[in-house]
Amino acid sequence: MQILLNGLCGRMGRTTADLCKHGFCGMEIVCGVDKDPRPEDFDVPCYPSLAAVAVEFDCIVDFSAAGATAELLDFATARARPLVLATTGQSQKDRRAILRAAKEIPIFFAPNFSIGAALLTTLAVAAAKAMPDADIEIVETHRKDKADAPSGTALAIADALCKAARPHAAVAANGCKKRPGDIGVHALRLGQTVGTHEIRIANADECILLSHTAQNRTLFAKGALTAAAFLAGKAAGLYTMRDLVPNQNDLCR
């Protein structure tokens, strides 16, 4: 599959391009887009904007910034190409635009492309259902220059817990006043931490601690490329890690 990589010159873009050089999932980067292009660093064209793209491609993988989402959706729908959105921090307006675009093209959108993080959510929901009166707190830690806080992953976990196990709860982020039953979400920004998410579910008698730590950024690049492979031949729609997890082993054999 031939990939247009949006955000090629960034940290995740470079990691993804390096994986493709080594043949991961049979993917090939045919061009990149970056607002600060450095074509001398790559052996494929690197364009300063989506409008400048002059090569054909099969799928778009985005590792840029949330502010680019609206333009990227317009570009992907105009080209009728699948899109993997691996960027977090989108506004509610952007999220509504993602839903509209997914009626025209296949879009894979997830706050975290780690299989382990997806399993963490599943385990947390099971524990919260088994302990309906327990308090729930989520703490996430990332590098000090991460733009969004709390992380998209922490908010997605909290949302999943509310929908599945706490229908009347709200999410209290970053020290906001918490009512009984609400789910607290806290963000720490320290050094160059890749990403850790901890969920504490506790009642008067016991506490369950669930934790996931990303050891390196390569796992997110692998997840995004696996998602691109998953989208091949898919109908228009919005796909998530819940769709991907059962199929990962088959996609990349």
Sine and cosine of phi, psi and omega as CSV:
sin_phi,cos_phi,sin_psi,cos_psi,sin_omega,cos_omega
0.00,0.00,0.68,-0.73,-0.02,-1.00
-0.99,-0.13,0.81,-0.59,-0.17,-0.99
-0.92,-0.39,0.71,-0.70,0.29,-0.96
-1.00,-0.05,0.86,-0.51,-0.05,-1.00
-0.97,-0.26,0.95,-0.32,0.01,-1.00
-1.00,0.07,0.85,-0.53,-0.13,-0.99
1.00,-0.06,0.54,0.84,-0.10,-1.00
-0.84,0.55,-0.62,0.78,-0.15,-0.99
-1.00,0.06,-0.06,1.00,0.03,-1.00
-0.99,0.17,0.02,-1.00,-0.05,-1.00
-0.86,0.51,-0.76,0.66,-0.01,-1.00
-0.96,0.28,-0.55,0.83,0.04,-1.00
-0.87,0.49,-0.70,0.71,0.00,-1.00
-0.91,0.41,-0.65,0.76,0.03,-1.00
-0.88,0.47,-0.67,0.74,0.00,-1.00
-0.91,0.41,-0.68,0.73,0.01,-1.00
-0.89,0.46,-0.62,0.78,0.01,-1.00
-0.91,0.41,-0.63,0.78,0.06,-1.00
-0.87,0.50,-0.68,0.73,-0.02,-1.00
-0.91,0.41,-0.57,0.82,0.06,-1.00
-0.87,0.50,-0.50,0.87,-0.01,-1.00
-1.00,-0.07,0.18,0.98,0.16,-0.99
0.99,0.11,0.33,0.94,-0.05,-1.00
-0.88,0.48,0.82,-0.58,0.07,-1.00
0.86,0.52,0.29,0.96,-0.02,-1.00
0.94,0.34,0.36,0.93,-0.04,-1.00
-1.00,0.08,0.54,-0.84,0.05,-1.00
-0.71,-0.70,0.82,-0.57,0.11,-0.99
-0.99,0.16,0.88,-0.47,-0.01,-1.00
-0.98,-0.18,-0.33,0.94,0.10,-1.00
-0.22,-0.98,0.27,-0.96,0.04,-1.00
-0.72,-0.70,0.29,-0.96,0.09,-1.00
-0.76,-0.66,0.69,-0.72,0.04,-1.00
-0.40,-0.92,0.66,-0.75,-0.01,-1.00
-0.91,0.41,-0.37,0.93,0.09,-1.00
-0.84,-0.54,0.95,0.32,-0.14,-0.99
-0.91,0.41,0.61,-0.80,0.07,-1.00
-0.76,-0.65,0.95,0.31,-0.10,-1.00
-0.87,0.49,-0.41,0.91,-0.01,-1.00
-0.93,0.38,-0.29,0.96,-0.02,-1.00
-1.00,0.04,-0.12,0.99,-0.12,-0.99
-0.71,-0.70,0.34,-0.94,0.03,-1.00
-0.98,-0.21,0.35,0.94,0.09,-1.00
-0.77,-0.64,0.35,-0.94,0.04,-1.00
-0.88,0.48,0.63,-0.78,0.06,-1.00
-0.80,-0.60,0.92,-0.39,-0.12,-0.99
-0.99,-0.14,0.48,-0.88,0.00,-1.00
-0.98,0.19,-0.22,0.97,-0.01,-1.00
-0.42,-0.91,0.33,-0.94,0.05,-1.00
-0.90,0.44,-0.58,0.81,-0.03,-1.00
-0.89,0.45,-0.39,0.92,-0.05,-1.00
-1.00,0.07,-0.14,0.99,-0.07,-1.00
-0.87,0.50,0.78,-0.62,-0.10,-1.00
-0.79,-0.61,0.33,0.94,0.04,-1.00
-0.81,-0.59,0.34,-0.94,0.02,-1.00
-1.00,0.07,0.46,-0.89,-0.02,-1.00
-0.44,-0.90,0.29,-0.96,-0.03,-1.00
-0.99,-0.15,-0.51,0.86,-0.12,-0.99
-0.41,-0.91,0.48,-0.88,0.06,-1.00
-0.95,-0.30,0.74,-0.68,0.14,-0.99
-0.89,-0.46,0.81,-0.59,-0.10,-1.00
-0.94,-0.33,0.88,-0.48,0.16,-0.99
-0.78,-0.63,0.82,0.57,-0.06,-1.00
-0.95,-0.31,-0.96,-0.27,-0.01,-1.00
-0.54,-0.84,0.42,-0.91,-0.07,-1.00
-0.86,0.51,-0.52,0.85,-0.01,-1.00
-0.90,0.44,-0.27,0.96,-0.02,-1.00
-1.00,-0.01,-0.04,1.00,-0.15,-0.99
-0.87,0.49,-0.73,0.68,-0.06,-1.00
-0.86,0.50,-0.74,0.67,0.02,-1.00
-0.90,0.44,-0.62,0.78,-0.02,-1.00
-0.91,0.41,-0.65,0.76,0.03,-1.00
-0.90,0.45,-0.67,0.74,0.04,-1.00
-0.88,0.48,-0.69,0.73,-0.02,-1.00
-0.90,0.43,-0.72,0.70,-0.05,-1.00
-0.91,0.41,-0.66,0.75,0.00,-1.00
-0.94,0.34,-0.60,0.80,0.03,-1.00
-0.90,0.44,-0.59,0.81,0.01,-1.00
-1.00,0.03,-0.13,0.99,-0.03,-1.00
0.81,0.59,0.77,0.63,-0.01,-1.00
-0.86,-0.51,0.57,-0.82,0.08,-1.00
-0.88,0.47,0.46,-0.89,-0.07,-1.00
-0.71,-0.70,0.77,-0.64,0.14,-0.99
-0.96,-0.28,0.92,-0.38,0.02,-1.00
-1.00,-0.09,0.97,-0.25,-0.02,-1.00
-0.94,-0.34,0.47,0.88,0.01,-1.00
-0.90,-0.44,0.63,-0.77,-0.02,-1.00
-0.93,-0.37,0.10,-1.00,0.06,-1.00
1.00,-0.07,0.21,0.98,-0.01,-1.00
-0.91,0.41,0.53,-0.85,0.07,-1.00
-0.97,0.23,0.19,-0.98,0.07,-1.00
-0.88,0.47,-0.57,0.82,0.05,-1.00
-0.89,0.47,-0.70,0.72,0.04,-1.00
-0.89,0.45,-0.65,0.76,-0.02,-1.00
-0.91,0.42,-0.60,0.80,0.08,-1.00
-0.92,0.40,-0.61,0.79,0.04,-1.00
-0.91,0.41,-0.59,0.81,0.06,-1.00
-0.88,0.47,-0.70,0.72,0.01,-1.00
-0.89,0.46,-0.64,0.77,0.02,-1.00
-0.91,0.40,-0.70,0.71,-0.03,-1.00
-0.91,0.42,-0.52,0.85,-0.02,-1.00
-0.93,0.37,-0.20,0.98,0.11,-0.99
-0.98,0.21,-0.24,0.97,-0.05,-1.00
-0.93,-0.36,-0.54,0.84,-0.04,-1.00
-0.67,-0.74,0.36,-0.93,0.13,-0.99
-0.96,0.26,0.77,-0.63,0.02,-1.00
-0.80,-0.60,0.75,-0.66,0.10,-0.99
-0.95,-0.30,0.88,-0.48,-0.07,-1.00
-0.73,-0.69,0.83,-0.55,0.00,-1.00
-0.53,-0.85,0.57,-0.82,0.06,-1.00
-0.96,0.29,-0.30,0.95,-0.04,-1.00
-0.45,-0.89,0.78,-0.62,-0.06,-1.00
-0.99,-0.15,0.36,0.93,0.07,-1.00
-1.00,-0.01,0.75,-0.66,0.08,-1.00
-0.89,0.46,-0.64,0.77,0.00,-1.00
-0.89,0.46,-0.63,0.77,0.02,-1.00
-0.92,0.39,-0.58,0.81,0.06,-1.00
-0.90,0.43,-0.66,0.75,0.04,-1.00
-0.92,0.39,-0.56,0.83,0.04,-1.00
-0.85,0.52,-0.68,0.73,0.02,-1.00
-0.89,0.46,-0.69,0.72,0.01,-1.00
-0.86,0.51,-0.70,0.71,0.01,-1.00
-0.91,0.41,-0.63,0.77,-0.02,-1.00
-0.91,0.42,-0.66,0.75,0.03,-1.00
-0.89,0.46,-0.69,0.73,0.01,-1.00
-0.88,0.48,-0.68,0.73,-0.01,-1.00
-0.92,0.39,-0.65,0.76,-0.01,-1.00
-0.91,0.41,-0.60,0.80,0.05,-1.00
-0.92,0.40,-0.61,0.80,-0.02,-1.00
-0.96,0.27,-0.34,0.94,-0.01,-1.00
-0.81,-0.59,0.95,0.32,-0.16,-0.99
-0.90,0.44,-0.37,0.93,-0.03,-1.00
-0.98,-0.18,0.10,1.00,-0.07,-1.00
-0.97,0.23,0.43,-0.90,0.16,-0.99
-0.99,0.13,0.54,-0.84,0.00,-1.00
-0.77,-0.64,0.79,-0.62,0.07,-1.00
-0.75,-0.66,0.66,-0.75,0.03,-1.00
-0.87,-0.49,0.76,-0.65,0.05,-1.00
-0.83,-0.56,0.81,-0.58,0.05,-1.00
-0.86,-0.51,0.58,-0.81,-0.01,-1.00
-0.79,-0.62,0.78,-0.63,0.03,-1.00
-0.65,-0.76,0.06,-1.00,0.02,-1.00
-0.86,0.51,0.43,-0.90,-0.13,-0.99
-0.93,0.38,-0.34,0.94,-0.03,-1.00
-0.98,-0.18,0.20,0.98,0.07,-1.00
-0.91,0.41,0.75,-0.66,-0.17,-0.99
-0.95,0.31,-0.69,0.72,-0.10,-1.00
-0.99,-0.12,0.62,-0.78,0.03,-1.00
-0.48,-0.88,0.84,-0.55,0.00,1.00
-0.92,0.40,0.24,-0.97,0.01,-1.00
-0.93,0.37,0.40,-0.92,0.07,-1.00
-0.86,0.51,-0.57,0.82,0.01,-1.00
-0.91,0.42,-0.72,0.69,0.00,-1.00
-0.88,0.48,-0.67,0.74,0.00,-1.00
-0.92,0.38,-0.60,0.80,0.03,-1.00
-0.92,0.39,-0.63,0.78,0.06,-1.00
-0.89,0.46,-0.72,0.69,0.01,-1.00
-0.88,0.48,-0.66,0.75,0.02,-1.00
-0.90,0.44,-0.68,0.73,0.03,-1.00
-0.89,0.46,-0.64,0.77,0.02,-1.00
-0.91,0.40,-0.65,0.76,0.03,-1.00
-0.89,0.46,-0.73,0.69,-0.07,-1.00
-0.92,0.38,-0.64,0.77,-0.12,-0.99
-1.00,-0.02,-0.51,0.86,-0.16,-0.99
-0.73,-0.68,-0.27,0.96,-0.04,-1.00
-0.69,-0.72,0.92,0.38,-0.13,-0.99
-0.87,0.49,-0.38,0.93,-0.02,-1.00
-0.97,-0.23,0.10,1.00,-0.04,-1.00
-1.00,0.05,0.37,-0.93,0.13,-0.99
-0.88,-0.48,0.23,-0.97,0.03,-1.00
-0.98,-0.18,0.84,-0.55,0.03,-1.00
-0.96,-0.29,0.97,-0.23,-0.14,-0.99
-0.99,-0.16,0.64,-0.77,0.15,-0.99
0.78,0.62,0.76,0.64,0.11,-0.99
1.00,0.08,0.08,1.00,0.07,-1.00
-0.88,0.48,0.47,-0.88,-0.03,-1.00
-0.86,0.52,0.77,-0.64,-0.08,-1.00
-0.94,-0.34,0.81,-0.59,0.09,-1.00
-0.99,0.10,0.34,-0.94,0.09,-1.00
-0.83,0.56,0.77,-0.64,-0.01,-1.00
1.00,-0.07,-0.29,0.96,0.02,-1.00
-0.94,0.33,0.29,-0.96,-0.02,-1.00
-0.95,-0.31,0.87,-0.49,0.01,-1.00
-1.00,0.09,0.66,-0.75,0.03,-1.00
-0.77,-0.64,0.81,-0.59,-0.09,-1.00
-0.80,-0.60,0.64,-0.77,-0.02,-1.00
-0.90,-0.44,0.73,-0.68,0.13,-0.99
-0.88,-0.47,0.65,-0.76,0.03,-1.00
-0.83,-0.56,0.95,-0.30,-0.14,-0.99
-0.70,-0.71,0.83,-0.56,0.13,-0.99
0.76,0.65,-0.76,-0.65,-0.02,-1.00
-0.90,-0.44,0.54,0.84,0.02,-1.00
-0.83,0.56,0.80,-0.60,-0.03,-1.00
-0.93,0.37,-0.72,0.69,0.03,-1.00
0.30,-0.95,0.84,-0.54,0.09,-1.00
-0.74,-0.68,0.70,-0.71,0.07,-1.00
-0.81,-0.59,0.81,-0.59,0.01,-1.00
-0.85,-0.53,0.68,-0.73,0.03,-1.00
-0.82,-0.57,0.84,-0.55,0.05,-1.00
-0.93,-0.36,0.82,-0.57,-0.01,-1.00
-0.84,-0.55,0.93,-0.36,-0.19,-0.98
-0.67,-0.74,0.64,-0.77,0.20,-0.98
-0.88,-0.48,-0.25,-0.97,-0.07,-1.00
-0.92,0.38,-0.34,0.94,-0.12,-0.99
-0.96,-0.28,-0.45,0.89,-0.11,-0.99
-0.36,-0.93,0.27,-0.96,-0.01,-1.00
-0.68,-0.73,0.72,-0.69,0.13,-0.99
-0.97,-0.25,0.77,-0.64,0.06,-1.00
-0.91,-0.41,0.88,-0.47,0.07,-1.00
-0.92,-0.38,0.72,-0.69,-0.09,-1.00
-0.60,-0.80,0.60,-0.80,0.11,-0.99
-0.73,-0.69,0.75,-0.66,0.03,-1.00
-0.82,-0.57,0.79,-0.61,0.10,-0.99
-0.99,0.13,0.83,-0.55,-0.04,-1.00
-0.99,0.16,-0.44,0.90,0.02,-1.00
-0.35,-0.94,0.16,-0.99,-0.05,-1.00
-0.99,0.14,-0.22,0.98,-0.04,-1.00
-0.87,0.50,-0.55,0.83,-0.05,-1.00
-0.89,0.45,-0.53,0.85,0.02,-1.00
-0.95,0.31,-0.62,0.79,0.06,-1.00
-0.91,0.42,-0.68,0.74,0.04,-1.00
-0.87,0.49,-0.68,0.73,0.00,-1.00
-0.89,0.45,-0.67,0.74,-0.01,-1.00
-0.92,0.40,-0.65,0.76,0.02,-1.00
-0.94,0.35,-0.60,0.80,0.08,-1.00
-0.90,0.44,-0.62,0.79,0.06,-1.00
-0.90,0.44,-0.62,0.78,0.04,-1.00
-0.89,0.46,-0.68,0.73,0.05,-1.00
-0.89,0.46,-0.62,0.78,0.01,-1.00
-0.88,0.47,-0.58,0.81,-0.07,-1.00
-0.96,0.28,-0.27,0.96,-0.04,-1.00
-0.83,0.55,0.86,-0.51,0.05,-1.00
0.98,0.18,0.03,1.00,-0.02,-1.00
-0.97,0.23,0.49,-0.87,0.10,-1.00
-0.96,0.28,0.29,-0.96,0.08,-1.00
-0.82,0.57,0.61,-0.79,-0.01,-1.00
0.35,-0.94,0.17,-0.98,0.03,-1.00
-0.97,-0.24,0.86,-0.51,-0.05,-1.00
-0.91,-0.41,0.50,-0.87,-0.04,-1.00
-0.70,-0.71,-0.04,-1.00,0.02,-1.00
-0.89,0.46,-0.44,0.90,0.05,-1.00
-0.89,0.46,-0.53,0.85,0.06,-1.00
-0.97,0.23,-0.55,0.84,-0.14,-0.99
-0.99,0.13,-0.65,0.76,-0.18,-0.98
-0.79,0.62,-0.71,0.71,-0.03,-1.00
-0.92,0.39,-0.26,0.97,-0.11,-0.99
-0.95,-0.32,-0.04,1.00,-0.15,-0.99
-0.86,0.51,-0.69,0.72,-0.07,-1.00
-0.89,0.46,-0.58,0.82,-0.01,-1.00
-0.96,0.28,-0.52,0.85,-0.12,-0.99
-0.94,0.34,-0.59,0.81,-0.19,-0.98
-0.90,-0.43,0.47,0.88,0.08,-1.00
-0.95,0.31,0.00,0.00,0.00,0.00
